[in-house]
Amino acid sequence: MLTFNHRTALVTGAGRGIGKAIAETLARQGVTVICVSKSPESCGAVADGIVAGGGKAKALAVDVADGAAIARAAETLLGEFPTIDILVNNAGITRDGLLFRMSEADWNDVIATNLTSCFHWTKHLARPMTRARWGRIVNITSVSGIMGNAGQANYSAAKAGMIGLTKTLAREFASRSITVNAVAPGFVKTDMTTDFVTNPEIAGKILEQVPLKRFGEATDIAATTAFLCSEEAGYITGQVFAVDGGMAM
């Protein structure tokens, strides 16, 4: 067991996939988890499952591409909780396509959901962390933000932006004992990757790039994230952890 001391965490994109695994992993460690997703049904189901298993959780439906909605949600939460100790910015979407075929809407939607949402959540939730002189922020980026990926100019740019944001905030918040790190998943089996994970030809080509020769599981990302949120990770900040089977080494 890691050490958490009765912390409260907010996890975006917690309705499925990696976000769901992170929320469930933190809850098993005794953390109270606020499960955020755009769909009230999906985040509600995850929160209900955590509570049914003996954990502490609540669901919060928020469109993370809407900065005003985030501001309202943060105000409500900080009226209920003295501080949100842990923030995991995980929500993300893809709108893939080669640059010349990519619409401005596809560009803007991905940047708003994947990157700008991190700005809004952090700006609204980090100030109480600074007063408490303790906090953990983990941004779930991607190896696409490290290596680039053809057909994902919007996604790769957003994920690379998260890395720059992580390193800058780590410097800004260090004096208040708030750590800010990033986790960069490789090819992980989730709803978003079903099309190529289940296609033998595409899967084979992908796994040629992965030294461990397998796709990751959402729990692989959750385990690394949970460690970075714990007391044991208090001397780690401004780092990017690639959890990718050796792909980006």
C-alpha positions in Angstrom: 0.0 0.0 0.0 1.1 3.5 -0.8 0.7 6.4 1.7 -2.1 8.9 1.0 -3.3 10.3 4.4 -7.0 10.7 3.6 -6.5 12.6 0.4 -9.1 13.7 -2.1 -8.5 13.3 -5.9 -10.2 14.6 -9.0 -9.7 12.5 -12.1 -10.9 13.7 -15.5 -12.0 11.3 -18.2 -12.8 8.8 -15.4 -15.8 7.3 -17.2 -13.8 4.7 -19.0 -10.4 3.4 -20.0 -7.3 4.8 -18.3 -9.2 7.4 -16.3 -11.5 4.7 -14.9 -8.5 2.5 -13.9 -6.8 5.5 -12.2 -9.9 6.3 -10.2 -10.4 2.7 -9.1 -6.7 2.4 -8.2 -6.7 5.5 -6.1 -9.9 4.5 -4.4 -8.4 1.2 -3.4 -5.7 3.1 -1.7 -8.2 5.0 0.5 -8.4 8.1 -1.6 -11.8 9.9 -2.0 -12.2 10.1 -5.8 -14.2 12.6 -7.8 -14.9 11.0 -11.1 -15.3 13.5 -13.9 -16.5 12.8 -17.4 -18.8 14.5 -19.9 -21.3 11.7 -19.6 -23.1 11.5 -16.3 -23.9 7.9 -16.9 -20.3 6.8 -17.4 -18.7 8.7 -14.5 -21.8 7.8 -12.3 -21.3 4.1 -13.0 -17.6 4.3 -12.1 -18.3 6.2 -8.9 -21.1 3.7 -8.0 -18.8 0.8 -8.5 -16.2 2.3 -6.3 -18.7 2.9 -3.5 -20.1 -0.6 -3.9 -16.6 -1.9 -3.4 -16.2 0.0 -0.1 -14.4 3.0 -1.5 -15.3 6.7 -1.4 -16.3 8.4 -4.7 -18.7 10.9 -6.3 -19.5 11.5 -9.9 -19.4 14.9 -11.6 -20.5 15.4 -15.2 -18.5 18.3 -16.8 -17.6 19.1 -20.4 -13.9 19.7 -19.9 -13.7 21.6 -23.2 -15.9 24.3 -21.5 -13.7 26.6 -19.4 -16.8 28.2 -17.7 -18.2 24.8 -16.8 -14.9 23.9 -15.2 -14.9 27.1 -13.2 -18.4 26.5 -11.9 -17.6 22.8 -11.0 -14.4 23.8 -9.2 -16.3 26.5 -7.2 -18.9 23.9 -6.1 -16.3 21.3 -5.2 -14.2 23.7 -3.1 -17.4 24.6 -1.2 -17.7 20.9 -0.4 -14.0 19.9 0.1 -11.5 22.2 1.8 -9.0 21.2 -0.9 -8.7 18.8 -3.9 -5.3 17.4 -3.0 -4.7 15.4 -6.2 -5.5 16.4 -9.7 -5.2 13.9 -12.6 -5.8 15.6 -16.0 -6.6 12.6 -18.1 -9.6 13.5 -20.3 -8.8 13.3 -24.0 -10.2 12.8 -27.4 -8.9 12.1 -30.9 -9.9 13.5 -34.2 -7.3 11.9 -36.4 -6.4 12.9 -40.0 -3.6 14.1 -42.1 -2.9 17.8 -41.8 -4.3 18.8 -45.2 -7.5 17.0 -44.4 -7.8 18.2 -40.8 -10.6 20.7 -40.2 -10.1 23.7 -37.9 -12.9 22.3 -35.7 -11.0 19.0 -35.3 -7.9 20.9 -34.4 -9.7 23.2 -31.9 -11.7 20.4 -30.3 -8.7 18.3 -29.5 -6.6 21.2 -28.2 -9.5 22.4 -26.0 -10.3 19.0 -24.5 -6.8 17.6 -24.1 -4.7 20.7 -23.3 -6.7 23.7 -22.4 -8.8 21.7 -19.9 -5.6 21.1 -18.0 -5.0 24.9 -17.7 -8.5 25.5 -16.4 -8.6 22.6 -13.9 -5.2 23.5 -12.5 -5.8 27.2 -12.3 -9.0 26.7 -10.3 -7.9 23.8 -8.1 -4.3 24.5 -7.3 -4.6 27.6 -5.2 -6.0 25.7 -2.2 -3.1 23.2 -2.7 -0.6 26.1 -2.3 -2.2 27.2 0.9 -2.1 23.7 2.2 1.5 23.3 1.0 0.8 19.9 -0.4 -0.5 18.7 -3.7 -0.1 16.3 -6.6 -0.8 17.0 -10.2 -0.4 14.3 -12.8 -1.0 15.0 -16.5 -1.7 12.0 -18.7 0.0 12.8 -22.0 1.2 10.3 -24.6 4.2 9.0 -26.5 2.6 10.8 -29.4 3.6 14.0 -27.7 7.2 12.8 -27.4 7.7 11.1 -30.8 4.9 12.6 -33.0 2.6 10.4 -35.0 1.5 10.8 -38.6 -2.2 11.7 -38.8 -2.3 13.1 -35.3 -1.0 16.7 -35.6 -3.7 18.0 -33.3 -3.4 15.2 -30.7 0.4 15.2 -30.7 0.5 19.0 -30.4 -1.9 18.9 -27.4 0.0 16.1 -25.7 3.4 17.9 -26.3 1.8 21.0 -24.8 0.9 19.1 -21.7 4.5 18.2 -21.3 5.6 21.8 -21.5 2.8 22.8 -19.1 3.9 20.0 -16.7 7.5 21.2 -16.6 6.6 24.9 -16.2 4.1 24.3 -13.4 6.5 22.0 -11.6 8.9 25.0 -11.3 6.1 27.4 -10.3 4.6 25.2 -7.6 7.7 23.6 -6.2 8.1 26.1 -3.4 4.7 25.1 -2.1 5.5 21.3 -2.0 3.2 20.6 -5.0 4.6 18.1 -7.5 3.6 18.1 -11.1 4.5 15.2 -13.3 3.3 13.6 -16.6 2.7 10.0 -17.6 3.0 9.2 -21.3 1.2 6.0 -22.2 2.1 4.1 -25.3 -0.4 1.9 -27.1 -2.8 0.9 -24.4 -5.9 -1.3 -24.8 -8.9 1.0 -24.3 -12.1 1.9 -26.1 -10.2 4.5 -28.1 -7.7 2.0 -29.5 -10.1 -0.9 -30.2 -10.0 -0.5 -34.0 -6.3 -1.1 -34.3 -5.7 -3.4 -31.3 -8.3 -5.9 -32.7 -7.0 -5.6 -36.3 -4.2 -8.3 -36.7 -2.4 -6.5 -39.5 -2.4 -3.1 -37.8 -1.6 -4.5 -34.4 1.3 -6.4 -35.8 2.8 -3.3 -37.4 2.4 -1.4 -34.1 4.0 -4.1 -32.0 7.1 -4.1 -34.2 7.8 -0.7 -32.6 7.3 -2.0 -29.0 10.2 -3.9 -27.5 8.0 -5.7 -25.0 5.8 -6.9 -27.8 2.5 -6.3 -26.2 -0.1 -3.6 -25.8 -0.3 -1.9 -22.4 -3.2 -2.2 -20.0 -5.0 0.7 -18.4 -3.8 -0.7 -15.0 -0.2 -0.2 -16.1 -0.9 3.6 -16.4 -2.9 3.6 -13.2 -0.2 2.1 -11.2 2.4 4.7 -12.2 0.0 7.5 -11.7 -1.0 6.3 -8.2 2.6 6.2 -7.2 3.2 9.8 -8.4 0.2 10.9 -6.4 1.4 9.3 -3.2 3.6 10.6 -0.3 6.4 8.3 -1.5 6.8 10.4 -4.7 7.3 13.7 -2.8 10.8 14.2 -4.3 9.8 13.8 -7.9 8.6 16.7 -10.0 8.7 18.0 -13.6 9.2 14.5 -15.0 7.7 12.6 -17.9 7.3 8.9 -17.4 6.8 6.9 -20.6 4.8 3.8 -19.9 5.0 2.3 -23.3 6.8 -1.0 -23.4 10.0 0.7 -24.3 8.7 2.3 -27.5 10.1 5.8 -26.9 13.4 4.9 -25.3 
